[in-house]
Amino acid sequence: MRVVLVFALLSSLPLSHACPKECSCNSNTKVVDCRGRGLYDIPRRLHSDTQELYLQDNRIRGLGSVAFREIPLVRILNLSNNSITAISPTALLGLRTLQRLSLAYNSIREIDKRLLGPIRSLSHLDLSHNSLWGLPGAMGDSLKNLSYLGLANNRLTRLDRSVLDAMTHLDSLTLRGNPWRCDCQLIGLKLWLETYLFKGGVVDEVLCIQPEEMKDKDLQKIPYQLFHACMTTSYHYLFANIHHLESEKLLRGHTHGNHAHPSSHSLHVPMVIGEGFGGGGGGGGGIAECETKQKHRPVNLRHAIATVIITGVVCGIVCLMMLAAAVYGCAYAAIMAKYQRELKKNEELATAQGADHATADEKEPLENAIA
């Protein structure tokens, strides 16, 4: 009897070690639930096989270096509704299988570009309801496999175009609730949204806060003519248009061969879609910002740029044709000159031979007469 009791006590030790006393654990689903326990730090003694860890609704203030070293196989990590203000660049080091990360409803002001570096399987990222001013451009490689990104209700005024272009698998994006400044620096976002929506992407809204004449207007519905003045003071519009035209050309070429269709797979979002992700920030420090003027212009600059490009191509073709014609003309003139020289030479030779025959004919009767 004592042996059985000792065995039972020993067998219970690993379970107590695998599950912190502040949490509830399910050994079958490998889920650890620590929600609403008043925690100030990440709990210790987590089992290494843990695949889902829920830490929302606590009082965690920061994430230190390699904070989740005990659970390298975790796939879902929820840290929403805490008091997180700082995150170490190596806080998520070792979480190579992480698929879903929620840091919503915290007080995060910036995200280090190295935070998601080692994670290549991340498909769902929620950074909504924080105090983010932007996302670093170098972070794009870490977001390339995302299907859902939430940046809503932050302090974003701009969004780095390189971050957007890197997210080639993105299906859903939320950007509402940010103080967007709809000036020349935001045209890149407007053009990207057009292509993104054309490919079947889902986005909520980008409501302008500044300038005053565009306040509460959706960036997607503002006509391009209102950004016409930007051409005089900024190169951003030109470069963004050229990039957009190239993207549309490639996209049309793809859809002619294969009928594009919006992604149909469902997303498991732990909140209303509007609560998700938005994006922001990118600086244009070296180029002076310009205020847009509410003056409609009849000329569509995208069409104008396309016309300039087409005109340049046509002029190039005409120049090549003129060059070919000049080469042909020179070659033809050289051949004709050579032919004329040979013809004249043959005529002179024929004339000389005719004169020799005539002289011989005159001498023959004279010689006969003498004989």
C-alpha positions as CSV (number, residue, x, y, z in Angstrom):
1,M,0.0,0.0,0.0
2,R,2.8,2.4,0.9
3,V,4.5,1.6,-2.4
4,V,1.4,2.5,-4.4
5,L,1.1,5.8,-2.4
6,V,4.7,6.7,-3.0
7,F,4.3,5.9,-6.7
8,A,1.2,8.1,-6.9
9,L,3.1,11.0,-5.3
10,L,6.0,10.7,-7.6
11,S,3.8,10.6,-10.7
12,S,2.2,13.8,-9.6
13,L,5.4,15.7,-9.3
14,P,5.9,16.2,-13.1
15,L,2.4,17.6,-13.4
16,S,2.9,20.2,-10.7
17,H,6.2,21.1,-12.2
18,A,4.6,21.4,-15.7
19,C,1.8,23.8,-14.7
20,P,2.3,27.0,-12.7
21,K,0.0,27.3,-9.7
22,E,-1.4,30.6,-11.1
23,C,-2.6,28.9,-14.3
24,S,-4.8,26.0,-15.4
25,C,-3.3,23.5,-17.8
26,N,-4.7,20.9,-20.2
27,S,-2.2,18.1,-20.9
28,N,-4.3,16.7,-23.8
29,T,-4.6,20.0,-25.8
30,K,-1.3,21.4,-24.4
31,V,-3.1,24.6,-23.5
32,V,-2.0,26.8,-20.6
33,D,-4.6,29.4,-19.5
34,C,-3.4,32.2,-17.2
35,R,-6.0,34.8,-18.1
36,G,-7.1,37.4,-15.5
37,R,-4.8,36.1,-12.7
38,G,-3.2,39.5,-11.8
39,L,0.2,38.4,-13.0
40,Y,3.1,40.9,-13.2
41,D,5.5,38.6,-15.0
42,I,5.5,35.6,-17.3
43,P,4.9,32.5,-15.2
44,R,7.7,30.0,-14.6
45,R,7.7,26.2,-14.8
46,L,5.8,25.9,-18.1
47,H,5.9,22.6,-19.8
48,S,8.2,22.5,-22.9
49,D,5.4,20.9,-24.9
50,T,3.0,23.9,-24.4
51,Q,1.4,24.9,-27.7
52,E,-1.0,27.6,-26.6
53,L,-0.4,30.2,-23.9
54,Y,-3.1,32.7,-22.9
55,L,-1.8,35.6,-20.7
56,Q,-4.4,38.3,-21.5
57,D,-6.1,40.5,-18.8
58,N,-3.1,40.6,-16.5
59,R,-0.7,43.3,-15.3
60,I,2.5,42.4,-17.2
61,R,4.6,45.5,-17.8
62,G,7.4,44.2,-20.0
63,L,8.9,41.3,-21.8
64,G,12.6,40.6,-21.1
65,S,15.1,38.8,-23.2
66,V,14.2,35.2,-24.2
67,A,11.1,35.5,-22.0
68,F,9.6,32.3,-23.4
69,R,12.6,30.0,-23.5
70,E,10.7,27.3,-21.7
71,I,8.1,26.8,-24.4
72,P,9.9,26.7,-27.8
73,L,6.9,24.9,-29.5
74,V,4.2,27.4,-28.7
75,R,2.0,28.3,-31.6
76,I,-0.5,30.7,-30.1
77,L,0.6,33.5,-27.7
78,N,-1.9,36.0,-26.4
79,L,-0.6,38.9,-24.3
80,S,-3.5,41.3,-25.0
81,N,-4.9,43.7,-22.4
82,N,-1.9,44.0,-20.2
83,S,0.3,47.0,-19.3
84,I,3.2,46.2,-21.6
85,T,5.3,49.3,-22.5
86,A,8.7,47.8,-23.4
87,I,9.7,44.6,-25.3
88,S,13.2,43.3,-25.5
89,P,14.4,42.8,-29.2
90,T,15.1,39.1,-28.2
91,A,11.9,38.5,-26.2
92,L,10.6,36.0,-28.7
93,L,13.9,34.4,-29.5
94,G,13.5,30.6,-30.1
95,L,9.8,30.7,-31.0
96,R,10.3,29.4,-34.5
97,T,6.8,27.8,-34.7
98,L,4.8,30.8,-33.5
99,Q,1.8,31.4,-35.7
100,R,-0.5,33.8,-33.8
101,L,0.7,36.7,-31.6
102,S,-1.6,39.2,-30.0
103,L,-0.2,42.3,-28.2
104,A,-3.3,44.3,-28.5
105,Y,-4.6,46.7,-25.8
106,N,-1.2,47.5,-24.3
107,S,0.9,50.7,-24.2
108,I,3.6,49.7,-26.7
109,R,5.2,52.8,-28.4
110,E,7.7,51.0,-30.7
111,I,8.5,47.6,-32.1
112,D,12.2,46.7,-32.7
113,K,13.0,45.4,-36.2
114,R,14.6,42.4,-34.6
115,L,11.6,41.3,-32.5
116,L,10.1,39.0,-35.2
117,G,13.3,38.2,-37.0
118,P,13.7,34.5,-36.2
119,I,9.9,33.8,-36.7
120,R,9.0,32.7,-40.2
121,S,5.7,31.0,-39.6
122,L,3.8,34.0,-38.1
123,S,0.5,34.4,-39.9
124,H,-1.6,36.5,-37.4
125,L,-0.3,39.6,-35.7
126,D,-2.4,42.0,-33.6
127,L,-0.8,45.3,-32.5
128,S,-4.1,47.3,-32.3
129,H,-4.9,49.6,-29.4
130,N,-1.3,50.6,-28.6
131,S,0.7,53.8,-29.0
132,L,2.7,52.9,-32.0
133,W,4.0,55.7,-34.2
134,G,5.2,53.4,-36.9
135,L,6.7,50.1,-38.0
136,P,10.4,50.0,-39.1
137,G,10.9,49.4,-42.8
138,A,13.4,46.7,-42.1
139,M,10.7,44.7,-40.4
140,G,9.1,43.8,-43.7
141,D,10.9,40.5,-44.1
142,S,9.5,39.2,-40.8
143,L,5.9,40.0,-42.0
144,K,6.0,38.4,-45.4
145,N,3.9,35.4,-44.4
146,L,1.2,37.3,-42.5
147,S,-2.4,36.8,-43.6
148,Y,-3.8,39.2,-40.9
149,L,-2.3,42.4,-39.6
150,G,-4.0,44.7,-37.2
151,L,-2.7,48.2,-36.5
152,A,-6.0,50.0,-35.6
153,N,-6.2,52.6,-32.9
154,N,-2.6,53.6,-32.7
155,R,-0.8,56.9,-33.4
156,L,0.1,56.2,-37.0
157,T,0.2,59.1,-39.4
158,R,2.1,57.4,-42.2
159,L,3.0,53.8,-43.2
160,D,6.3,52.7,-44.7
161,R,5.6,51.4,-48.3
162,S,8.4,48.8,-48.0
163,V,6.5,47.1,-45.1
164,L,3.3,46.9,-47.2
165,D,5.1,45.5,-50.3
166,A,6.7,42.8,-48.2
167,M,3.3,41.3,-47.1
168,T,2.5,39.4,-50.2
169,H,0.1,36.9,-48.5
170,L,-1.9,39.5,-46.5
171,D,-5.7,38.9,-46.6
172,S,-7.0,41.2,-44.0
173,L,-5.7,44.6,-42.7
174,T,-7.2,47.1,-40.3
175,L,-6.0,50.7,-40.1
176,R,-8.9,52.7,-38.6
177,G,-8.6,54.9,-35.6
178,N,-5.2,56.4,-36.5
179,P,-4.5,60.1,-37.0
180,W,-3.7,59.8,-40.7
181,R,-2.2,62.9,-42.3
182,C,-3.3,62.8,-45.9
183,D,-0.6,64.7,-47.6
184,C,2.0,63.9,-50.2
185,Q,3.7,61.3,-48.0
186,L,0.5,59.1,-47.9
187,I,0.0,58.7,-51.7
188,G,2.1,55.5,-51.6
189,L,-0.4,54.0,-49.2
190,K,-3.4,55.1,-51.3
191,L,-1.9,53.5,-54.5
192,W,-1.0,50.3,-52.6
193,L,-4.5,50.0,-51.2
194,E,-5.9,50.1,-54.7
195,T,-3.8,47.2,-55.8
196,Y,-4.5,45.4,-52.6
197,L,-8.2,45.7,-52.9
198,F,-8.1,44.7,-56.6
199,K,-6.4,41.4,-55.6
200,G,-9.2,40.7,-53.1
201,G,-7.7,42.0,-49.9
202,V,-9.9,43.3,-47.0
203,V,-9.3,46.6,-45.3
204,D,-11.5,48.7,-43.1
205,E,-10.8,52.4,-43.6
206,V,-8.2,55.2,-43.5
207,L,-9.9,58.3,-42.2
208,C,-7.9,61.5,-42.6
209,I,-7.4,63.8,-39.6
210,Q,-5.2,66.4,-41.4
211,P,-5.3,68.6,-43.4
212,E,-8.5,70.2,-42.3
213,E,-10.2,70.1,-45.7
214,M,-9.8,66.3,-45.8
215,K,-10.8,65.6,-42.2
216,D,-13.0,62.5,-41.7
217,K,-12.7,61.6,-45.4
218,D,-11.7,58.1,-46.4
219,L,-8.3,58.1,-48.2
220,Q,-9.6,55.6,-50.7
221,K,-12.3,57.9,-51.8
222,I,-10.3,61.1,-52.2
223,P,-9.7,61.9,-55.9
224,Y,-6.2,62.0,-57.2
225,Q,-6.7,65.5,-58.5
226,L,-6.4,66.8,-54.9
227,F,-2.9,65.5,-54.7
228,H,-1.8,67.2,-58.0
229,A,0.0,70.0,-56.2
230,C,2.4,67.4,-54.7
231,M,4.2,67.1,-58.0
232,T,5.7,70.5,-57.6
233,T,7.3,69.8,-54.3
234,S,7.8,66.1,-53.9
235,Y,9.1,63.1,-55.9
236,H,7.1,60.6,-53.8
237,Y,4.0,60.9,-56.0
238,L,5.9,60.3,-59.2
239,F,7.8,57.3,-57.8
240,A,4.6,55.9,-56.2
241,N,2.7,56.2,-59.5
242,I,5.4,54.6,-61.6
243,H,5.5,51.7,-59.1
244,H,1.7,51.4,-59.1
245,L,1.6,51.4,-62.9
246,E,4.2,48.6,-63.1
247,S,2.3,46.6,-60.4
248,E,-1.0,47.0,-62.4
249,K,0.7,45.9,-65.6
250,L,2.1,42.8,-64.0
251,L,-1.2,42.1,-62.2
252,R,-3.2,42.4,-65.5
253,G,-0.7,40.1,-67.2
254,H,-1.2,37.5,-64.5
255,T,-5.0,37.8,-64.5
256,H,-5.2,37.3,-68.3
257,G,-3.5,34.0,-67.9
258,N,-5.0,32.9,-64.6
259,H,-8.3,34.3,-63.3
260,A,-7.6,36.0,-60.0
261,H,-9.9,35.3,-57.2
262,P,-10.0,36.6,-53.6
263,S,-8.7,34.4,-50.9
264,S,-11.5,32.3,-49.6
265,H,-10.0,30.8,-46.5
266,S,-11.4,32.0,-43.2
267,L,-9.4,33.7,-40.6
268,H,-9.8,33.0,-36.9
269,V,-9.8,36.4,-35.4
270,P,-10.2,36.7,-31.6
271,M,-12.0,40.0,-32.0
272,V,-14.1,42.0,-34.4
273,I,-12.2,42.5,-37.6
274,G,-12.1,46.3,-37.1
275,E,-10.2,45.8,-33.9
276,G,-7.2,44.4,-35.7
277,F,-4.2,45.7,-37.3
278,G,-3.2,48.9,-38.9
279,G,0.1,50.3,-39.9
280,G,2.1,53.4,-39.8
281,G,5.0,55.4,-39.8
282,G,7.7,56.1,-42.2
283,G,9.5,59.2,-42.4
284,G,10.2,61.6,-45.2
285,G,12.5,63.8,-43.2
286,G,14.7,65.0,-46.0
287,I,11.8,66.2,-48.2
288,A,9.6,69.0,-47.1
289,E,6.0,68.0,-46.6
290,C,3.4,69.7,-48.7
291,E,-0.2,70.6,-48.0
292,T,-2.7,69.4,-50.6
293,K,-4.9,72.0,-52.2
294,Q,-8.6,71.4,-52.7
295,K,-8.5,72.3,-56.4
296,H,-9.7,69.9,-59.0
297,R,-7.6,69.5,-62.0
298,P,-8.8,67.8,-65.2
299,V,-5.6,66.0,-65.8
300,N,-5.1,62.6,-64.3
301,L,-1.4,62.4,-63.5
302,R,-1.3,58.6,-63.6
303,H,-2.5,58.8,-67.2
304,A,-0.1,61.6,-67.9
305,I,2.9,59.6,-66.7
306,A,1.7,56.6,-68.8
307,T,1.4,58.9,-71.8
308,V,5.0,60.2,-71.3
309,I,6.3,56.6,-71.0
310,I,4.4,55.5,-74.2
311,T,5.6,58.6,-76.0
312,G,9.2,57.9,-75.0
313,V,8.9,54.3,-76.3
314,V,7.4,55.5,-79.6
315,C,10.1,58.1,-80.0
316,G,12.8,55.5,-79.4
317,I,11.3,53.2,-82.0
318,V,11.1,56.1,-84.5
319,C,14.8,57.0,-83.8
320,L,15.8,53.3,-84.4
321,M,13.9,53.3,-87.7
322,M,15.6,56.5,-88.8
323,L,18.9,55.1,-87.9
324,A,18.2,51.9,-89.9
325,A,17.0,54.0,-92.8
326,A,20.3,56.1,-92.7
327,V,22.4,52.9,-92.7
328,Y,20.4,51.4,-95.5
329,G,20.8,54.7,-97.5
330,C,24.5,54.8,-97.0
331,A,24.9,51.2,-98.0
332,Y,22.8,51.6,-101.1
333,A,24.7,54.8,-102.2
334,A,28.0,52.9,-101.8
335,I,26.8,50.0,-103.9
336,M,25.5,52.3,-106.6
337,A,28.7,54.3,-106.7
338,K,30.7,51.1,-107.1
339,Y,28.3,49.9,-109.8
340,Q,28.7,53.1,-111.8
341,R,32.5,53.0,-111.6
342,E,32.5,49.5,-112.9
343,L,30.0,50.4,-115.7
344,K,32.1,53.4,-116.8
345,K,35.3,51.3,-116.7
346,N,33.6,48.6,-118.9
347,E,32.4,51.3,-121.4
348,E,35.9,52.7,-121.7
349,L,37.3,49.3,-122.3
350,A,34.7,48.5,-124.9
351,T,35.4,51.8,-126.7
352,A,39.2,51.2,-126.7
353,Q,38.6,47.7,-128.2
354,G,36.3,49.1,-130.9
355,A,39.0,51.7,-131.9
356,D,41.6,48.9,-132.3
357,H,39.3,46.9,-134.6
358,A,38.6,49.9,-136.8
359,T,42.4,50.6,-137.2
360,A,43.0,47.0,-138.2
361,D,40.2,47.1,-140.8
362,E,41.7,50.3,-142.4
363,K,45.2,48.8,-142.7
364,E,44.1,45.6,-144.4
365,P,42.8,47.1,-147.8
366,L,46.0,49.3,-148.0
367,E,48.2,46.2,-147.6
368,N,46.3,44.4,-150.3
369,A,46.6,47.3,-152.7
370,I,50.4,47.5,-152.3
371,A,50.7,43.8,-152.8
